[in-house]
Amino acid sequence: MKLDVLAIGAHPDDVELACGGTLALAARQGRKVGILHLTRGEHGSRGTPEERLAEAEKAAAALGVAELAFLDFGDGGLRRGAAEEDELIEVLRTWRPELVLGPPARERHPDHWRAHELVAAASFYSGLAARTGRGGPGEHRPHRPAAVYSYMQHHSFEPTFVVDVAAAWDAKLEALAAYRSQLHPLPGGRPAAAGSAPDEPPADEAPAIGGGVVTKISTLEFRLAVEGRARHFGALIGASLGEPFWSPLPLAVSDLMALLPGGIR
């Protein structure tokens, strides 16, 4: 399937956490959206690869994703050599996305910044006719995405733009709820309604559900911070919830009025 938007992450749950609202919004606008996980999260501290595969499939369905795939580049030591570039080039030439959303550089998790470098390299090389990729000569025509934007993960940065995701926040919450082995459930077991504070959790509520050691993302603090960040960046553009992105190049603008922020002035 020809895609409009392809989101690429090092691990299952990366793209859902960082840009799930943006993907759901694009899907609701009639865009063809895909997710590619570069690993199966097999070396994660919580959950099995089989559990994480099932969670990723459920999350993709919640976001309205048209295509979902996994590669095997090695969780906890993500590889980014020529062989991995060729595999990613094959995916890009098969799905031919116009826009790629990928991990940011200089991240807390080494797999994330390695994935950033891999996505940037493969997105460029995919447009070179002489780079045959894993499929071999003539397998797929060259294709270079029009743009590669970075979503925000652990480290903050000054965003180039912020997407208003309030209209699709419910889908993002449903996608995050699918990752039962990784993320702490929202207090009270329910999504927090836009504009309202969640209920206080029981004192003995366990982090996440899948067992294993307590990790940063399995804590209640992290789970609440996902919405906190979205509210912060949303406020900057006059929206209730927003997801930030970085572009290495200036953005093309054809309508100045479309750039005006909303909300109370």
Secondary structure, DSSP 8 states (H G I E B T S, - for coil): ---SEEEEESSTTHHHHHHHHHHHHHHHTT--EEEEESS--TT-SSS-HHHHHHHHHHHHHHHT-SEEEE--S-TTS---SHHHHHHHHHHHHHH--SEEEE--SS-SSHHHHHHHHHHHHHHHHTT-TT---TT-TTSS-----SEEEEE--SS----SEEEE-GGGHHHHHHHHHH-TTTS---GGGS---TTS------TT--SSSS-SS--GGGSHHHHHHHHHHHHHHHHHTTSSSEEEEE-SS----S-GGGG---S--
